[in-house]
Each structure stands twice: as C-alpha cells, then as structure tokens.
Amino acid sequence: FGPGDRLVVFSDGIIEALDASGEPFREERLAGFLPPRLAAPPPALTADLTACLAAWTESTVITDDISMIILER
C-alpha cells in the first residue's frame, strides 16, 4: 500500500441494489464504475456512486444499507 494508493471497501447493499426489473447492480458494474473515478476526492466519489445507484434503482430510496470506506495513503 504505497503513497497515493486507495483501498475501497463496500457493503453488499451496493452490489445488491435492484433495478426495476429486479436485476442487481453487481460487482462487475461497480468494477466498471470505479476506475475512472478513483482519483476523485472521496466525497465526490461517494456522491457519484449514490447518484449512479439512484439512477439504477430509479429511486432515491435504497432498501439496503450502502456503505463505502475509502482509505488513502
């Protein structure tokens, strides 16, 4: 874990968020979402993820917890 590296830890509520048809967000979608945003400040990253999940679920109400910790050295 070198200078400038980040570790992102997330709860299952993120990858299990369901769209209108019942499809979960999934790890693969999160893996595609994160790389272009990893240099963003943590508050911006979490805001972008929250907006992405709201668009995915077509709701601002998430039925499970969505937790994320970003550690940066």
All heavy atoms as TSV, in Angstrom:
chain	resi	resn	atom	element	x	y	z
A	1	PHE	N	N	0.864	-1.160	0.000
A	1	PHE	CA	C	0.000	0.000	0.000
A	1	PHE	C	C	0.909	1.220	0.000
A	1	PHE	O	O	1.373	1.659	1.042
A	1	PHE	CB	C	-0.902	-0.064	1.231
A	1	PHE	CG	C	-2.162	0.730	1.129
A	1	PHE	CD1	C	-3.163	0.375	0.258
A	1	PHE	CD2	C	-2.343	1.838	1.932
A	1	PHE	CE1	C	-4.335	1.100	0.182
A	1	PHE	CE2	C	-3.505	2.570	1.864
A	1	PHE	CZ	C	-4.510	2.206	0.980
A	2	GLY	N	N	1.188	1.754	-1.170
A	2	GLY	CA	C	2.130	2.853	-1.303
A	2	GLY	C	C	1.472	4.216	-1.257
A	2	GLY	O	O	0.241	4.333	-1.262
A	3	PRO	N	N	2.278	5.260	-1.217
A	3	PRO	CA	C	1.747	6.624	-1.207
A	3	PRO	C	C	0.825	6.869	-2.405
A	3	PRO	O	O	1.149	6.500	-3.537
A	3	PRO	CB	C	2.999	7.494	-1.302
A	3	PRO	CG	C	4.089	6.638	-0.750
A	3	PRO	CD	C	3.741	5.238	-1.151
A	4	GLY	N	N	-0.337	7.440	-2.133
A	4	GLY	CA	C	-1.315	7.725	-3.177
A	4	GLY	C	C	-2.248	6.573	-3.505
A	4	GLY	O	O	-3.219	6.757	-4.233
A	5	ASP	N	N	-1.980	5.382	-2.999
A	5	ASP	CA	C	-2.864	4.235	-3.237
A	5	ASP	C	C	-4.161	4.395	-2.449
A	5	ASP	O	O	-4.191	5.029	-1.401
A	5	ASP	CB	C	-2.198	2.923	-2.820
A	5	ASP	CG	C	-1.115	2.475	-3.768
A	5	ASP	OD1	O	-1.004	3.051	-4.870
A	5	ASP	OD2	O	-0.371	1.548	-3.403
A	6	ARG	N	N	-5.212	3.805	-2.976
A	6	ARG	CA	C	-6.514	3.812	-2.301
A	6	ARG	C	C	-7.045	2.399	-2.194
A	6	ARG	O	O	-6.858	1.565	-3.076
A	6	ARG	CB	C	-7.538	4.632	-3.084
A	6	ARG	CG	C	-7.403	6.094	-2.912
A	6	ARG	CD	C	-8.567	6.797	-3.551
A	6	ARG	NE	N	-8.486	8.221	-3.254
A	6	ARG	CZ	C	-9.294	9.121	-3.757
A	6	ARG	NH1	N	-10.247	8.752	-4.594
A	6	ARG	NH2	N	-9.167	10.389	-3.429
A	7	LEU	N	N	-7.754	2.175	-1.115
A	7	LEU	CA	C	-8.467	0.924	-0.899
A	7	LEU	C	C	-9.933	1.293	-0.712
A	7	LEU	O	O	-10.259	2.139	0.120
A	7	LEU	CB	C	-7.947	0.202	0.346
A	7	LEU	CG	C	-8.725	-1.037	0.788
A	7	LEU	CD1	C	-8.609	-2.145	-0.248
A	7	LEU	CD2	C	-8.227	-1.511	2.150
A	8	VAL	N	N	-10.800	0.686	-1.511
A	8	VAL	CA	C	-12.234	0.951	-1.417
A	8	VAL	C	C	-12.905	-0.316	-0.901
A	8	VAL	O	O	-12.781	-1.384	-1.500
A	8	VAL	CB	C	-12.822	1.355	-2.786
A	8	VAL	CG1	C	-14.324	1.581	-2.686
A	8	VAL	CG2	C	-12.117	2.592	-3.331
A	9	VAL	N	N	-13.612	-0.195	0.220
A	9	VAL	CA	C	-14.343	-1.303	0.828
A	9	VAL	C	C	-15.820	-0.914	0.792
A	9	VAL	O	O	-16.170	0.211	1.131
A	9	VAL	CB	C	-13.875	-1.540	2.281
A	9	VAL	CG1	C	-14.631	-2.697	2.904
A	9	VAL	CG2	C	-12.375	-1.778	2.334
A	10	PHE	N	N	-16.665	-1.856	0.385
A	10	PHE	CA	C	-18.086	-1.525	0.241
A	10	PHE	C	C	-18.959	-2.633	0.808
A	10	PHE	O	O	-18.544	-3.784	0.901
A	10	PHE	CB	C	-18.438	-1.287	-1.233
A	10	PHE	CG	C	-18.096	-2.439	-2.132
A	10	PHE	CD1	C	-19.022	-3.444	-2.380
A	10	PHE	CD2	C	-16.842	-2.530	-2.719
A	10	PHE	CE1	C	-18.707	-4.517	-3.196
A	10	PHE	CE2	C	-16.516	-3.608	-3.544
A	10	PHE	CZ	C	-17.451	-4.592	-3.779
A	11	SER	N	N	-20.174	-2.256	1.179
A	11	SER	CA	C	-21.131	-3.237	1.693
A	11	SER	C	C	-21.874	-3.904	0.538
A	11	SER	O	O	-21.904	-3.398	-0.585
A	11	SER	CB	C	-22.133	-2.559	2.635
A	11	SER	OG	O	-22.977	-1.692	1.901
A	12	ASP	N	N	-22.483	-5.025	0.834
A	12	ASP	CA	C	-23.221	-5.761	-0.191
A	12	ASP	C	C	-24.457	-5.020	-0.679
A	12	ASP	O	O	-24.980	-5.319	-1.740
A	12	ASP	CB	C	-23.595	-7.154	0.300
A	12	ASP	CG	C	-24.555	-7.142	1.476
A	12	ASP	OD1	O	-24.766	-6.081	2.096
A	12	ASP	OD2	O	-25.096	-8.210	1.794
A	13	GLY	N	N	-24.917	-4.038	0.076
A	13	GLY	CA	C	-26.088	-3.270	-0.356
A	13	GLY	C	C	-25.858	-2.543	-1.664
A	13	GLY	O	O	-26.806	-2.284	-2.414
A	14	ILE	N	N	-24.610	-2.229	-1.979
A	14	ILE	CA	C	-24.293	-1.553	-3.238
A	14	ILE	C	C	-24.476	-2.513	-4.406
A	14	ILE	O	O	-25.191	-2.214	-5.362
A	14	ILE	CB	C	-22.869	-0.960	-3.208
A	14	ILE	CG1	C	-22.816	0.183	-2.186
A	14	ILE	CG2	C	-22.430	-0.495	-4.591
A	14	ILE	CD1	C	-21.439	0.751	-1.935
A	15	ILE	N	N	-23.862	-3.665	-4.330
A	15	ILE	CA	C	-23.919	-4.596	-5.461
A	15	ILE	C	C	-25.250	-5.345	-5.546
A	15	ILE	O	O	-25.570	-5.919	-6.582
A	15	ILE	CB	C	-22.733	-5.580	-5.448
A	15	ILE	CG1	C	-22.712	-6.403	-4.160
A	15	ILE	CG2	C	-21.427	-4.841	-5.658
A	15	ILE	CD1	C	-21.671	-7.507	-4.135
A	16	GLU	N	N	-26.029	-5.304	-4.475
A	16	GLU	CA	C	-27.332	-5.968	-4.470
A	16	GLU	C	C	-28.492	-5.012	-4.732
A	16	GLU	O	O	-29.652	-5.437	-4.742
A	16	GLU	CB	C	-27.543	-6.695	-3.149
A	16	GLU	CG	C	-26.596	-7.875	-2.977
A	16	GLU	CD	C	-26.713	-8.557	-1.631
A	16	GLU	OE1	O	-27.470	-8.081	-0.762
A	16	GLU	OE2	O	-26.017	-9.578	-1.433
A	17	ALA	N	N	-28.209	-3.725	-4.983
A	17	ALA	CA	C	-29.274	-2.763	-5.299
A	17	ALA	C	C	-29.964	-3.211	-6.590
A	17	ALA	O	O	-29.304	-3.507	-7.589
A	17	ALA	CB	C	-28.691	-1.365	-5.453
A	18	LEU	N	N	-31.284	-3.272	-6.570
A	18	LEU	CA	C	-32.054	-3.819	-7.686
A	18	LEU	C	C	-32.622	-2.728	-8.579
A	18	LEU	O	O	-33.097	-1.697	-8.095
A	18	LEU	CB	C	-33.203	-4.673	-7.160
A	18	LEU	CG	C	-32.826	-5.847	-6.258
A	18	LEU	CD1	C	-34.093	-6.525	-5.738
A	18	LEU	CD2	C	-31.935	-6.838	-6.996
A	19	ASP	N	N	-32.606	-2.987	-9.892
A	19	ASP	CA	C	-33.294	-2.090	-10.811
A	19	ASP	C	C	-34.773	-2.475	-10.850
A	19	ASP	O	O	-35.217	-3.389	-10.136
A	19	ASP	CB	C	-32.640	-2.089	-12.190
A	19	ASP	CG	C	-32.843	-3.375	-12.985
A	19	ASP	OD1	O	-33.518	-4.307	-12.503
A	19	ASP	OD2	O	-32.312	-3.444	-14.110
A	20	ALA	N	N	-35.548	-1.800	-11.680
A	20	ALA	CA	C	-36.998	-2.026	-11.731
A	20	ALA	C	C	-37.360	-3.460	-12.128
A	20	ALA	O	O	-38.398	-3.970	-11.735
A	20	ALA	CB	C	-37.645	-1.032	-12.684
A	21	SER	N	N	-36.480	-4.124	-12.882
A	21	SER	CA	C	-36.781	-5.493	-13.306
A	21	SER	C	C	-36.243	-6.538	-12.330
A	21	SER	O	O	-36.395	-7.729	-12.554
A	21	SER	CB	C	-36.203	-5.753	-14.703
A	21	SER	OG	O	-34.787	-5.762	-14.657
A	22	GLY	N	N	-35.590	-6.071	-11.251
A	22	GLY	CA	C	-35.074	-6.993	-10.250
A	22	GLY	C	C	-33.636	-7.416	-10.458
A	22	GLY	O	O	-33.123	-8.276	-9.754
A	23	GLU	N	N	-32.950	-6.795	-11.440
A	23	GLU	CA	C	-31.545	-7.135	-11.686
A	23	GLU	C	C	-30.652	-6.384	-10.695
A	23	GLU	O	O	-30.782	-5.170	-10.533
A	23	GLU	CB	C	-31.136	-6.763	-13.110
A	23	GLU	CG	C	-29.705	-7.128	-13.412
A	23	GLU	CD	C	-29.280	-6.779	-14.829
A	23	GLU	OE1	O	-30.127	-6.449	-15.671
A	23	GLU	OE2	O	-28.074	-6.827	-15.083
A	24	PRO	N	N	-29.732	-7.082	-10.041
A	24	PRO	CA	C	-28.836	-6.417	-9.093
A	24	PRO	C	C	-27.745	-5.612	-9.813
A	24	PRO	O	O	-27.395	-5.899	-10.957
A	24	PRO	CB	C	-28.232	-7.561	-8.287
A	24	PRO	CG	C	-28.355	-8.759	-9.146
A	24	PRO	CD	C	-29.559	-8.532	-10.029
A	25	PHE	N	N	-27.218	-4.618	-9.117
A	25	PHE	CA	C	-26.144	-3.765	-9.642
A	25	PHE	C	C	-24.894	-4.588	-9.949
A	25	PHE	O	O	-24.236	-4.366	-10.946
A	25	PHE	CB	C	-25.839	-2.655	-8.626
A	25	PHE	CG	C	-24.991	-1.552	-9.164
A	25	PHE	CD1	C	-25.490	-0.649	-10.080
A	25	PHE	CD2	C	-23.683	-1.396	-8.729
A	25	PHE	CE1	C	-24.705	0.377	-10.576
A	25	PHE	CE2	C	-22.885	-0.371	-9.206
A	25	PHE	CZ	C	-23.399	0.517	-10.123
A	26	ARG	N	N	-24.538	-5.514	-9.109
A	26	ARG	CA	C	-23.461	-6.499	-9.278
A	26	ARG	C	C	-22.053	-5.898	-9.188
A	26	ARG	O	O	-21.824	-4.731	-9.430
A	26	ARG	CB	C	-23.591	-7.259	-10.585
A	26	ARG	CG	C	-24.815	-8.110	-10.650
A	26	ARG	CD	C	-24.627	-9.238	-11.654
A	26	ARG	NE	N	-25.668	-10.217	-11.447
A	26	ARG	CZ	C	-26.674	-10.402	-12.269
A	26	ARG	NH1	N	-26.751	-9.726	-13.377
A	26	ARG	NH2	N	-27.591	-11.304	-11.995
A	27	GLU	N	N	-21.132	-6.773	-8.835
A	27	GLU	CA	C	-19.719	-6.394	-8.698
A	27	GLU	C	C	-19.127	-5.929	-10.027
A	27	GLU	O	O	-18.309	-5.007	-10.054
A	27	GLU	CB	C	-18.904	-7.572	-8.168
A	27	GLU	CG	C	-19.175	-7.878	-6.715
A	27	GLU	CD	C	-18.360	-9.060	-6.199
A	27	GLU	OE1	O	-17.232	-9.295	-6.689
A	27	GLU	OE2	O	-18.867	-9.741	-5.303
A	28	GLU	N	N	-19.513	-6.558	-11.106
A	28	GLU	CA	C	-18.975	-6.194	-12.416
A	28	GLU	C	C	-19.312	-4.749	-12.781
A	28	GLU	O	O	-18.481	-4.035	-13.337
A	28	GLU	CB	C	-19.505	-7.142	-13.503
A	28	GLU	CG	C	-19.067	-8.582	-13.337
A	28	GLU	CD	C	-19.911	-9.391	-12.350
A	28	GLU	OE1	O	-20.973	-8.892	-11.886
A	28	GLU	OE2	O	-19.509	-10.516	-12.021
A	29	ARG	N	N	-20.523	-4.330	-12.473
A	29	ARG	CA	C	-20.934	-2.959	-12.778
A	29	ARG	C	C	-20.164	-1.975	-11.892
A	29	ARG	O	O	-19.710	-0.933	-12.352
A	29	ARG	CB	C	-22.447	-2.808	-12.594
A	29	ARG	CG	C	-22.984	-1.526	-13.177
A	29	ARG	CD	C	-24.504	-1.544	-13.315
A	29	ARG	NE	N	-24.893	-2.316	-14.491
A	29	ARG	CZ	C	-25.430	-3.538	-14.466
A	29	ARG	NH1	N	-25.681	-4.136	-13.336
A	29	ARG	NH2	N	-25.752	-4.157	-15.575
A	30	LEU	N	N	-19.976	-2.331	-10.626
A	30	LEU	CA	C	-19.192	-1.491	-9.728
A	30	LEU	C	C	-17.741	-1.422	-10.197
A	30	LEU	O	O	-17.126	-0.357	-10.186
A	30	LEU	CB	C	-19.267	-2.015	-8.296
A	30	LEU	CG	C	-18.537	-1.203	-7.238
A	30	LEU	CD1	C	-19.084	0.215	-7.154
A	30	LEU	CD2	C	-18.627	-1.895	-5.882
A	31	ALA	N	N	-17.212	-2.560	-10.667
A	31	ALA	CA	C	-15.836	-2.593	-11.175
A	31	ALA	C	C	-15.670	-1.699	-12.406
A	31	ALA	O	O	-14.608	-1.132	-12.627
A	31	ALA	CB	C	-15.430	-4.020	-11.504
A	32	GLY	N	N	-16.710	-1.543	-13.193
A	32	GLY	CA	C	-16.664	-0.634	-14.336
A	32	GLY	C	C	-16.851	0.819	-13.931
A	32	GLY	O	O	-16.323	1.728	-14.568
A	33	PHE	N	N	-17.589	1.038	-12.868
A	33	PHE	CA	C	-17.874	2.391	-12.381
A	33	PHE	C	C	-16.650	3.028	-11.717
A	33	PHE	O	O	-16.363	4.203	-11.925
A	33	PHE	CB	C	-19.045	2.336	-11.385
A	33	PHE	CG	C	-19.275	3.613	-10.641
A	33	PHE	CD1	C	-20.057	4.612	-11.185
A	33	PHE	CD2	C	-18.689	3.829	-9.402
A	33	PHE	CE1	C	-20.256	5.804	-10.510
A	33	PHE	CE2	C	-18.884	5.013	-8.719
A	33	PHE	CZ	C	-19.672	6.004	-9.276
A	34	LEU	N	N	-15.941	2.268	-10.902
A	34	LEU	CA	C	-14.886	2.835	-10.052
A	34	LEU	C	C	-13.628	3.355	-10.762
A	34	LEU	O	O	-13.181	4.462	-10.454
A	34	LEU	CB	C	-14.478	1.828	-8.979
A	34	LEU	CG	C	-15.459	1.659	-7.827
A	34	LEU	CD1	C	-14.998	0.531	-6.912
A	34	LEU	CD2	C	-15.621	2.948	-7.038
A	35	PRO	N	N	-12.996	2.601	-11.664
A	35	PRO	CA	C	-11.689	3.030	-12.182
A	35	PRO	C	C	-11.602	4.470	-12.693
A	35	PRO	O	O	-10.668	5.178	-12.331
A	35	PRO	CB	C	-11.386	2.014	-13.279
A	35	PRO	CG	C	-12.079	0.788	-12.805
A	35	PRO	CD	C	-13.365	1.293	-12.186
A	36	PRO	N	N	-12.545	4.952	-13.502
A	36	PRO	CA	C	-12.386	6.333	-13.976
A	36	PRO	C	C	-12.600	7.395	-12.885
A	36	PRO	O	O	-12.315	8.565	-13.101
A	36	PRO	CB	C	-13.429	6.470	-15.078
A	36	PRO	CG	C	-14.399	5.371	-14.877
A	36	PRO	CD	C	-13.688	4.283	-14.113
A	37	ARG	N	N	-13.066	6.980	-11.724
A	37	ARG	CA	C	-13.370	7.933	-10.658
A	37	ARG	C	C	-12.434	7.825	-9.447
A	37	ARG	O	O	-12.579	8.569	-8.497
A	37	ARG	CB	C	-14.808	7.721	-10.189
A	37	ARG	CG	C	-15.823	8.045	-11.263
A	37	ARG	CD	C	-17.208	7.558	-10.867
A	37	ARG	NE	N	-18.185	7.880	-11.882
A	37	ARG	CZ	C	-18.414	7.136	-12.963
A	37	ARG	NH1	N	-17.742	6.023	-13.166
A	37	ARG	NH2	N	-19.326	7.497	-13.839
A	38	LEU	N	N	-11.499	6.904	-9.470
A	38	LEU	CA	C	-10.682	6.663	-8.290
A	38	LEU	C	C	-9.798	7.841	-7.886
A	38	LEU	O	O	-9.416	7.952	-6.733
A	38	LEU	CB	C	-9.835	5.402	-8.459
A	38	LEU	CG	C	-10.613	4.102	-8.292
A	38	LEU	CD1	C	-9.706	2.909	-8.566
A	38	LEU	CD2	C	-11.238	3.998	-6.909
A	39	ALA	N	N	-9.487	8.727	-8.796
A	39	ALA	CA	C	-8.665	9.893	-8.456
A	39	ALA	C	C	-9.508	11.023	-7.873
A	39	ALA	O	O	-8.958	11.983	-7.336
A	39	ALA	CB	C	-7.910	10.381	-9.683
A	40	ALA	N	N	-10.816	10.910	-7.957
A	40	ALA	CA	C	-11.708	11.957	-7.432
A	40	ALA	C	C	-11.627	11.992	-5.909
A	40	ALA	O	O	-11.364	10.974	-5.269
A	40	ALA	CB	C	-13.144	11.686	-7.872
A	41	PRO	N	N	-11.872	13.156	-5.314
A	41	PRO	CA	C	-11.922	13.219	-3.847
A	41	PRO	C	C	-13.016	12.277	-3.322
A	41	PRO	O	O	-14.054	12.099	-3.976
A	41	PRO	CB	C	-12.282	14.675	-3.563
A	41	PRO	CG	C	-11.951	15.421	-4.809
A	41	PRO	CD	C	-12.114	14.446	-5.937
A	42	PRO	N	N	-12.795	11.653	-2.160
A	42	PRO	CA	C	-13.788	10.716	-1.629
A	42	PRO	C	C	-15.225	11.245	-1.587
A	42	PRO	O	O	-16.148	10.515	-1.977
A	42	PRO	CB	C	-13.248	10.379	-0.242
A	42	PRO	CG	C	-11.769	10.473	-0.407
A	42	PRO	CD	C	-11.579	11.664	-1.334
A	43	PRO	N	N	-15.477	12.500	-1.180
A	43	PRO	CA	C	-16.874	12.958	-1.195
A	43	PRO	C	C	-17.489	12.954	-2.597
A	43	PRO	O	O	-18.663	12.622	-2.765
A	43	PRO	CB	C	-16.797	14.380	-0.635
A	43	PRO	CG	C	-15.552	14.394	0.190
A	43	PRO	CD	C	-14.593	13.495	-0.560
A	44	ALA	N	N	-16.702	13.286	-3.600
A	44	ALA	CA	C	-17.210	13.264	-4.974
A	44	ALA	C	C	-17.469	11.835	-5.436
A	44	ALA	O	O	-18.478	11.557	-6.102
A	44	ALA	CB	C	-16.220	13.954	-5.912
A	45	LEU	N	N	-16.582	10.932	-5.079
A	45	LEU	CA	C	-16.749	9.520	-5.437
A	45	LEU	C	C	-18.018	8.953	-4.817
A	45	LEU	O	O	-18.812	8.288	-5.496
A	45	LEU	CB	C	-15.528	8.715	-4.996
A	45	LEU	CG	C	-15.547	7.209	-5.261
A	45	LEU	CD1	C	-15.700	6.915	-6.740
A	45	LEU	CD2	C	-14.287	6.569	-4.726
A	46	THR	N	N	-18.246	9.232	-3.545
A	46	THR	CA	C	-19.453	8.702	-2.896
A	46	THR	C	C	-20.711	9.355	-3.457
A	46	THR	O	O	-21.731	8.690	-3.626
A	46	THR	CB	C	-19.386	8.858	-1.369
A	46	THR	OG1	O	-19.192	10.223	-1.030
A	46	THR	CG2	C	-18.253	8.040	-0.785
A	47	ALA	N	N	-20.651	10.646	-3.780
A	47	ALA	CA	C	-21.808	11.323	-4.378
A	47	ALA	C	C	-22.118	10.738	-5.753
A	47	ALA	O	O	-23.293	10.514	-6.093
A	47	ALA	CB	C	-21.554	12.824	-4.479
A	48	ASP	N	N	-21.078	10.481	-6.550
A	48	ASP	CA	C	-21.284	9.879	-7.870
A	48	ASP	C	C	-21.892	8.483	-7.753
A	48	ASP	O	O	-22.774	8.118	-8.531
A	48	ASP	CB	C	-19.962	9.781	-8.640
A	48	ASP	CG	C	-19.484	11.116	-9.190
A	48	ASP	OD1	O	-20.237	12.104	-9.101
A	48	ASP	OD2	O	-18.337	11.148	-9.687
A	49	LEU	N	N	-21.413	7.698	-6.793
A	49	LEU	CA	C	-21.954	6.355	-6.615
A	49	LEU	C	C	-23.404	6.406	-6.147
A	49	LEU	O	O	-24.248	5.653	-6.634
A	49	LEU	CB	C	-21.110	5.542	-5.629
A	49	LEU	CG	C	-21.601	4.112	-5.391
A	49	LEU	CD1	C	-21.665	3.313	-6.690
A	49	LEU	CD2	C	-20.724	3.416	-4.378
A	50	THR	N	N	-23.707	7.309	-5.246
A	50	THR	CA	C	-25.090	7.463	-4.783
A	50	THR	C	C	-26.001	7.838	-5.947
A	50	THR	O	O	-27.094	7.281	-6.098
A	50	THR	CB	C	-25.165	8.511	-3.660
A	50	THR	OG1	O	-24.324	8.087	-2.581
A	50	THR	CG2	C	-26.584	8.685	-3.150
A	51	ALA	N	N	-25.556	8.764	-6.804
A	51	ALA	CA	C	-26.351	9.160	-7.972
A	51	ALA	C	C	-26.496	7.999	-8.954
A	51	ALA	O	O	-27.575	7.791	-9.526
A	51	ALA	CB	C	-25.701	10.361	-8.656
A	52	CYS	N	N	-25.437	7.238	-9.140
A	52	CYS	CA	C	-25.484	6.083	-10.029
A	52	CYS	C	C	-26.483	5.042	-9.527
A	52	CYS	O	O	-27.272	4.498	-10.301
A	52	CYS	CB	C	-24.087	5.483	-10.159
A	52	CYS	SG	S	-23.972	4.066	-11.262
A	53	LEU	N	N	-26.459	4.781	-8.221
A	53	LEU	CA	C	-27.402	3.820	-7.646
A	53	LEU	C	C	-28.837	4.326	-7.718
A	53	LEU	O	O	-29.759	3.549	-7.965
A	53	LEU	CB	C	-27.021	3.494	-6.205
A	53	LEU	CG	C	-25.766	2.645	-6.037
A	53	LEU	CD1	C	-25.407	2.519	-4.557
A	53	LEU	CD2	C	-25.933	1.279	-6.667
A	54	ALA	N	N	-29.037	5.623	-7.526
A	54	ALA	CA	C	-30.391	6.190	-7.645
A	54	ALA	C	C	-30.902	6.028	-9.074
A	54	ALA	O	O	-32.073	5.700	-9.293
A	54	ALA	CB	C	-30.388	7.654	-7.228
A	55	ALA	N	N	-30.029	6.245	-10.057
A	55	ALA	CA	C	-30.424	6.053	-11.454
A	55	ALA	C	C	-30.699	4.576	-11.740
A	55	ALA	O	O	-31.660	4.237	-12.434
A	55	ALA	CB	C	-29.332	6.583	-12.385
A	56	TRP	N	N	-29.852	3.700	-11.202
A	56	TRP	CA	C	-30.018	2.253	-11.419
A	56	TRP	C	C	-31.342	1.765	-10.829
A	56	TRP	O	O	-32.071	1.014	-11.471
A	56	TRP	CB	C	-28.844	1.500	-10.797
A	56	TRP	CG	C	-28.978	0.008	-10.900
A	56	TRP	CD1	C	-29.316	-0.853	-9.907
A	56	TRP	CD2	C	-28.788	-0.778	-12.064
A	56	TRP	NE1	N	-29.349	-2.143	-10.385
A	56	TRP	CE2	C	-29.027	-2.124	-11.722
A	56	TRP	CE3	C	-28.448	-0.483	-13.386
A	56	TRP	CZ2	C	-28.931	-3.161	-12.636
A	56	TRP	CZ3	C	-28.348	-1.520	-14.299
A	56	TRP	CH2	C	-28.591	-2.840	-13.920
A	57	THR	N	N	-31.633	2.176	-9.611
A	57	THR	CA	C	-32.848	1.698	-8.950
A	57	THR	C	C	-34.081	2.519	-9.332
A	57	THR	O	O	-35.189	2.149	-8.974
A	57	THR	CB	C	-32.689	1.752	-7.416
A	57	THR	OG1	O	-32.473	3.102	-7.009
A	57	THR	CG2	C	-31.540	0.880	-6.950
A	58	GLU	N	N	-33.853	3.628	-10.057
A	58	GLU	CA	C	-34.917	4.558	-10.423
A	58	GLU	C	C	-35.638	5.075	-9.192
A	58	GLU	O	O	-36.853	5.275	-9.191
A	58	GLU	CB	C	-35.893	3.909	-11.410
A	58	GLU	CG	C	-35.235	3.518	-12.716
A	58	GLU	CD	C	-36.178	2.830	-13.679
A	58	GLU	OE1	O	-37.371	2.640	-13.370
A	58	GLU	OE2	O	-35.707	2.474	-14.768
A	59	SER	N	N	-34.873	5.260	-8.119
A	59	SER	CA	C	-35.448	5.710	-6.856
A	59	SER	C	C	-34.356	6.351	-6.010
A	59	SER	O	O	-33.188	6.032	-6.140
A	59	SER	CB	C	-36.037	4.521	-6.105
A	59	SER	OG	O	-36.485	4.908	-4.821
A	60	THR	N	N	-34.773	7.247	-5.140
A	60	THR	CA	C	-33.825	7.791	-4.177
A	60	THR	C	C	-33.909	7.010	-2.878
A	60	THR	O	O	-33.191	7.301	-1.934
A	60	THR	CB	C	-34.100	9.281	-3.908
A	60	THR	OG1	O	-35.451	9.432	-3.484
A	60	THR	CG2	C	-33.848	10.106	-5.160
A	61	VAL	N	N	-34.797	6.002	-2.830
A	61	VAL	CA	C	-34.941	5.159	-1.647
A	61	VAL	C	C	-34.209	3.840	-1.905
A	61	VAL	O	O	-34.564	3.091	-2.809
A	61	VAL	CB	C	-36.423	4.882	-1.330
A	61	VAL	CG1	C	-36.560	3.950	-0.148
A	61	VAL	CG2	C	-37.167	6.185	-1.083
A	62	ILE	N	N	-33.170	3.598	-1.131
A	62	ILE	CA	C	-32.418	2.347	-1.231
A	62	ILE	C	C	-32.886	1.453	-0.091
A	62	ILE	O	O	-32.957	1.882	1.058
A	62	ILE	CB	C	-30.894	2.603	-1.131
A	62	ILE	CG1	C	-30.437	3.622	-2.176
A	62	ILE	CG2	C	-30.121	1.304	-1.256
A	62	ILE	CD1	C	-30.556	3.187	-3.604
A	63	THR	N	N	-33.230	0.200	-0.401
A	63	THR	CA	C	-33.818	-0.677	0.609
A	63	THR	C	C	-32.802	-1.362	1.510
A	63	THR	O	O	-33.166	-1.956	2.507
A	63	THR	CB	C	-34.697	-1.754	-0.061
A	63	THR	OG1	O	-33.896	-2.503	-0.966
A	63	THR	CG2	C	-35.854	-1.106	-0.810
A	64	ASP	N	N	-31.521	-1.306	1.152
A	64	ASP	CA	C	-30.471	-1.919	1.961
A	64	ASP	C	C	-29.439	-0.839	2.269
A	64	ASP	O	O	-29.413	0.209	1.619
A	64	ASP	CB	C	-29.829	-3.068	1.173
A	64	ASP	CG	C	-29.006	-4.025	2.032
A	64	ASP	OD1	O	-28.838	-3.759	3.236
A	64	ASP	OD2	O	-28.538	-5.040	1.495
A	65	ASP	N	N	-28.581	-1.115	3.257
A	65	ASP	CA	C	-27.542	-0.134	3.546
A	65	ASP	C	C	-26.563	-0.061	2.384
A	65	ASP	O	O	-26.316	-1.049	1.699
A	65	ASP	CB	C	-26.787	-0.506	4.834
A	65	ASP	CG	C	-25.948	-1.763	4.673
A	65	ASP	OD1	O	-26.523	-2.846	4.534
A	65	ASP	OD2	O	-24.721	-1.625	4.649
A	66	ILE	N	N	-26.068	1.128	2.122
A	66	ILE	CA	C	-24.991	1.299	1.154
A	66	ILE	C	C	-23.854	2.003	1.896
A	66	ILE	O	O	-23.924	3.176	2.195
A	66	ILE	CB	C	-25.421	2.054	-0.117
A	66	ILE	CG1	C	-26.068	3.389	0.202
A	66	ILE	CG2	C	-26.350	1.216	-0.951
A	66	ILE	CD1	C	-26.223	4.283	-1.006
A	67	SER	N	N	-22.838	1.243	2.194
A	67	SER	CA	C	-21.700	1.755	2.941
A	67	SER	C	C	-20.441	1.598	2.116
A	67	SER	O	O	-20.268	0.608	1.411
A	67	SER	CB	C	-21.525	0.990	4.247
A	67	SER	OG	O	-22.707	1.015	5.003
A	68	MET	N	N	-19.574	2.614	2.196
A	68	MET	CA	C	-18.312	2.539	1.494
A	68	MET	C	C	-17.266	3.257	2.333
A	68	MET	O	O	-17.524	4.332	2.877
A	68	MET	CB	C	-18.409	3.187	0.122
A	68	MET	CG	C	-17.145	3.086	-0.687
A	68	MET	SD	S	-17.314	3.501	-2.439
A	68	MET	CE	C	-18.060	5.096	-2.405
A	69	ILE	N	N	-16.106	2.648	2.432
A	69	ILE	CA	C	-14.967	3.257	3.126
A	69	ILE	C	C	-13.858	3.397	2.093
A	69	ILE	O	O	-13.551	2.457	1.363
A	69	ILE	CB	C	-14.485	2.377	4.302
A	69	ILE	CG1	C	-15.590	2.236	5.330
A	69	ILE	CG2	C	-13.222	2.955	4.916
A	69	ILE	CD1	C	-15.270	1.205	6.402
A	70	ILE	N	N	-13.262	4.575	2.049
A	70	ILE	CA	C	-12.148	4.821	1.153
A	70	ILE	C	C	-10.934	5.158	1.994
A	70	ILE	O	O	-10.932	6.147	2.743
A	70	ILE	CB	C	-12.452	5.983	0.175
A	70	ILE	CG1	C	-13.722	5.685	-0.615
A	70	ILE	CG2	C	-11.269	6.225	-0.751
A	70	ILE	CD1	C	-14.244	6.858	-1.398
A	71	LEU	N	N	-9.913	4.317	1.918
A	71	LEU	CA	C	-8.671	4.550	2.628
A	71	LEU	C	C	-7.628	4.993	1.632
A	71	LEU	O	O	-7.474	4.373	0.563
A	71	LEU	CB	C	-8.196	3.279	3.335
A	71	LEU	CG	C	-9.161	2.671	4.341
A	71	LEU	CD1	C	-8.626	1.331	4.828
A	71	LEU	CD2	C	-9.377	3.610	5.500
A	72	GLU	N	N	-6.929	6.064	1.938
A	72	GLU	CA	C	-5.901	6.570	1.037
A	72	GLU	C	C	-4.629	6.841	1.824
A	72	GLU	O	O	-4.674	7.339	2.932
A	72	GLU	CB	C	-6.384	7.855	0.370
A	72	GLU	CG	C	-5.405	8.437	-0.611
A	72	GLU	CD	C	-5.957	9.657	-1.336
A	72	GLU	OE1	O	-6.922	10.262	-0.845
A	72	GLU	OE2	O	-5.406	9.985	-2.378
A	73	ARG	N	N	-3.536	6.473	1.215
A	73	ARG	CA	C	-2.260	6.743	1.875
A	73	ARG	C	C	-1.590	7.894	1.168
A	73	ARG	O	O	-1.556	8.004	-0.005
A	73	ARG	CB	C	-1.364	5.508	1.805
A	73	ARG	CG	C	-0.034	5.778	2.404
A	73	ARG	CD	C	0.754	4.515	2.583
A	73	ARG	NE	N	2.022	4.884	3.174
A	73	ARG	CZ	C	3.160	4.304	2.930
A	73	ARG	NH1	N	3.182	3.257	2.134
A	73	ARG	NH2	N	4.263	4.691	3.490
